[in-house]
Amino acid sequence: MSAFEPLTKRELRELRELVREPGIRREQNAIVLEGRRIIEDALAHGIAIRDVVFDADRIARDAALRRIADTARAEGIAVGVAPADRFAKISSLRTPPGVLAIADRPAFDFNAILARDRIRLVAAIGLQDPTNVGALIRNALAFSVDALLVTPETADPYGPRATRAASGTVLELPIFERDARAVRTIANDHDMRVYAADSHRGEPIDTVDFAPRSLVVFGSEAAGLPDDFLEADDVRVRIPIDARVESLNVTSAAAILLHRFRGSECAE
């Protein structure tokens, strides 16, 4: 293992803080990637990776991890190792995958997206669970959404739990942080119809035809959307379900709603 540089105590501490603190990731414009597959995807897509860190024990016996290290070093990326017990303290996962990377957040041109004749946006306003945010990212890309807007109180889409749930899709979907007021302004200024996911009220989803310029909004798991967000012309959309079930979780609801969202476009 002499070919790889051991991380210092300071580097280990700073890396652990970056993995665990959304505010630090935001300040540093960083994304945390944990696991072999998503890091391989990042390398293949030309994502600007800053550092790759391995569990020293795992890389010694895992040829796939060594291939990642070789690829990273060939591209001039810093590669380091940490003892297994210290790597476990850095990782956000109960079963650490043996490799994590820190990369720049992907950059996209929001103005170019807004200038399109047809546009499909999704906004997450206050989603608290990182796994739900990651699943929403995955669903959004699967059903051809143009971009995702997330509010500051929403779980960090570039944190380790969200990126793991989203898998490689977090590298492909344009994601922009805006507060709820800015999301509202974007919709109004760019002639977008707003559709709000609602568990109990609104139009049944199979009767809704989405406008060519649309924004679908999801509120927090517990409280839903802020009371002052919706306006009179907005459309509440619900998914009819068996009366014995109170509601769907946000991941299931998003998949169904966004499938209809895409289907409405295909039918036009």
C-alpha positions in Angstrom: 0.0 0.0 0.0 3.0 2.3 -0.2 1.7 3.6 -3.5 -1.1 5.4 -1.7 -0.8 8.3 0.7 -2.2 7.7 4.2 -4.5 10.5 5.3 -3.3 12.6 8.2 -5.4 13.0 11.3 -6.4 16.6 10.2 -7.4 15.3 6.7 -9.5 12.6 8.3 -11.2 15.1 10.6 -11.9 17.5 7.7 -13.2 14.7 5.5 -15.5 13.4 8.2 -17.0 17.0 8.7 -17.5 17.3 5.0 -19.3 14.0 4.8 -21.6 14.8 7.8 -22.2 18.5 7.5 -24.5 19.9 4.7 -23.5 23.5 5.4 -19.8 22.6 4.8 -20.6 20.8 1.6 -22.6 23.8 0.4 -19.9 26.2 1.2 -17.3 24.1 -0.7 -19.7 23.3 -3.6 -19.0 19.6 -2.9 -20.8 16.4 -3.5 -20.0 13.2 -1.5 -20.0 9.9 -3.5 -19.9 6.6 -1.6 -19.6 3.3 -3.3 -17.8 1.8 -6.3 -20.5 2.1 -8.9 -21.4 5.8 -8.4 -17.7 6.7 -8.4 -17.1 4.7 -11.6 -20.1 6.7 -13.1 -18.5 10.0 -12.0 -15.2 9.1 -13.5 -16.9 8.0 -16.8 -18.9 11.2 -17.0 -16.0 13.5 -16.4 -17.2 14.8 -13.1 -14.5 16.9 -11.4 -13.4 14.6 -8.6 -11.1 16.2 -6.0 -10.2 13.2 -3.8 -10.8 9.5 -3.6 -10.3 7.8 -0.3 -10.1 4.0 0.3 -10.3 1.7 3.2 -6.7 0.5 3.3 -7.7 -3.1 4.1 -10.3 -3.3 1.4 -8.2 -1.9 -1.5 -5.5 -4.4 -0.6 -7.7 -7.3 -1.5 -10.3 -5.8 -4.0 -9.2 -5.6 -7.6 -12.2 -3.4 -8.6 -11.2 -0.8 -6.0 -7.6 -0.9 -7.2 -8.9 -0.2 -10.8 -10.7 2.9 -9.5 -7.5 4.0 -7.8 -5.5 3.5 -11.0 -8.1 5.4 -13.1 -8.2 8.3 -10.6 -4.4 8.6 -10.4 -4.1 8.5 -14.2 -6.5 11.6 -14.2 -4.4 13.4 -11.6 -6.9 12.9 -8.8 -5.6 12.7 -5.3 -5.9 9.2 -3.9 -5.6 8.4 -0.2 -6.2 5.6 2.2 -7.3 5.3 5.8 -7.3 2.3 8.2 -10.5 0.4 8.3 -11.6 1.7 11.7 -11.0 5.3 10.7 -12.7 4.9 7.3 -15.7 3.5 9.1 -15.9 6.7 11.2 -15.8 8.8 8.0 -18.5 6.9 6.1 -22.1 7.8 6.5 -23.1 4.1 5.9 -23.6 1.4 8.5 -21.7 -0.9 6.2 -19.0 1.2 4.6 -18.3 0.4 0.9 -14.6 0.8 1.1 -14.3 3.9 -1.1 -15.7 7.4 -1.1 -14.9 10.5 -3.2 -15.4 14.2 -3.0 -16.3 16.0 -6.2 -17.5 19.3 -7.5 -21.2 19.6 -7.8 -22.3 19.3 -11.5 -22.8 22.6 -13.2 -25.8 23.4 -15.4 -27.2 26.5 -17.1 -30.6 27.2 -15.4 -31.3 30.2 -17.7 -30.9 27.9 -20.8 -33.4 25.4 -19.3 -35.9 28.2 -18.5 -35.6 29.5 -22.1 -37.0 26.2 -23.6 -40.4 26.3 -25.2 -41.5 23.3 -23.2 -40.3 22.8 -19.7 -40.9 20.3 -16.9 -39.6 21.2 -13.5 -40.0 19.6 -10.1 -39.5 21.3 -6.7 -38.9 19.7 -3.3 -40.0 22.1 -0.6 -38.9 20.9 2.8 -38.4 17.2 2.1 -36.5 16.0 5.2 -35.4 12.5 4.5 -32.2 12.3 2.3 -33.3 8.9 1.0 -36.6 10.4 -0.2 -34.7 13.2 -1.9 -32.4 10.8 -3.6 -35.4 8.7 -4.8 -37.1 11.9 -6.1 -33.9 12.7 -8.1 -34.0 9.2 -9.6 -37.7 9.4 -10.5 -37.3 12.9 -12.0 -34.5 11.7 -14.4 -36.4 8.5 -15.2 -39.5 10.5 -16.3 -37.6 13.2 -18.2 -37.9 16.1 -15.8 -35.7 19.0 -17.0 -34.5 20.2 -13.5 -35.1 19.8 -9.8 -35.4 22.8 -7.4 -34.7 22.2 -3.7 -35.2 24.6 -0.9 -32.5 25.2 1.8 -34.5 23.3 4.4 -34.7 20.2 2.1 -32.2 17.5 2.8 -29.0 18.0 0.8 -29.3 16.3 -2.6 -25.5 16.0 -2.7 -25.1 14.4 0.7 -24.0 10.8 0.9 -27.4 9.2 1.7 -29.2 11.1 -1.1 -26.5 10.4 -3.7 -26.6 6.7 -2.8 -30.4 6.6 -3.2 -30.2 8.5 -6.5 -27.2 6.5 -7.7 -25.6 7.9 -10.9 -28.7 10.0 -11.7 -27.6 12.7 -9.3 -24.8 13.4 -11.8 -27.2 13.8 -14.7 -30.1 15.8 -13.4 -29.8 19.5 -13.1 -30.4 20.5 -9.5 -30.6 24.1 -8.2 -31.2 25.4 -4.7 -33.8 28.2 -4.4 -35.9 29.2 -1.4 -39.7 28.7 -1.6 -40.3 32.3 -2.6 -37.8 32.1 -5.4 -39.5 28.9 -6.7 -42.8 30.7 -6.7 -41.3 33.7 -8.6 -39.7 31.4 -11.2 -43.0 29.8 -11.9 -44.8 33.2 -12.2 -42.1 34.9 -14.2 -41.7 32.1 -16.7 -45.4 31.4 -17.4 -45.4 28.0 -15.7 -48.5 26.2 -14.4 -48.0 24.9 -10.8 -49.2 21.4 -9.8 -49.1 20.5 -6.1 -48.9 16.9 -4.9 -51.6 16.5 -2.3 -52.5 13.3 -0.4 -56.2 14.0 0.1 -57.4 17.0 -1.9 -57.4 18.0 -5.6 -57.9 16.6 -9.0 -57.5 12.9 -9.6 -54.2 12.4 -11.3 -55.7 10.5 -14.3 -57.8 13.5 -15.2 -55.0 16.1 -15.2 -53.4 17.2 -18.4 -50.1 19.0 -17.6 -49.3 22.3 -19.4 -46.3 22.5 -21.7 -44.6 24.6 -19.1 -45.2 23.0 -15.8 -43.8 22.9 -12.2 -44.7 20.0 -9.9 -44.1 20.7 -6.2 -43.7 18.2 -3.3 -43.9 19.4 0.3 -42.4 17.9 3.4 -43.3 14.4 4.5 -45.1 15.5 7.6 -46.4 19.1 6.9 -46.8 19.2 3.2 -46.4 22.6 1.4 -46.2 25.9 3.3 -49.7 27.5 3.6 -48.6 30.6 1.7 -47.0 28.9 -1.3 -50.0 28.0 -3.4 -52.0 30.5 -5.4 -55.6 30.4 -6.8 -54.6 29.2 -10.2 -52.5 26.3 -9.0 -53.8 22.7 -9.4 -53.7 20.3 -6.5 -53.2 16.7 -7.7 -54.0 13.6 -5.7 -53.6 9.9 -6.4 -56.8 7.9 -5.7 -56.0 5.0 -3.4 -57.9 2.4 -1.4 -59.7 4.0 1.6 -58.0 1.6 4.0 -54.6 3.3 3.2 -54.2 6.8 4.5 -51.5 7.9 2.0 -48.6 6.8 -0.1 -45.0 7.6 0.9 -43.5 10.4 -1.1 -41.3 8.1 -3.1 -44.2 6.1 -4.4 -46.4 9.1 -5.0 -43.6 10.9 -6.9 -43.0 7.9 -9.2 -46.8 7.7 -10.0 -47.2 11.4 -10.5 -44.1 11.9 -12.6 -45.0 9.0 -14.8 -48.2 10.8 -15.5 -46.3 14.0 -15.9 -44.2 12.5 -18.7 -47.1 10.6 -20.2 -49.1 13.8 -20.6 -46.3 15.2 -22.7 -46.0 12.1 -24.8 -49.8 12.2 -25.5 -49.7 15.8 -26.8 
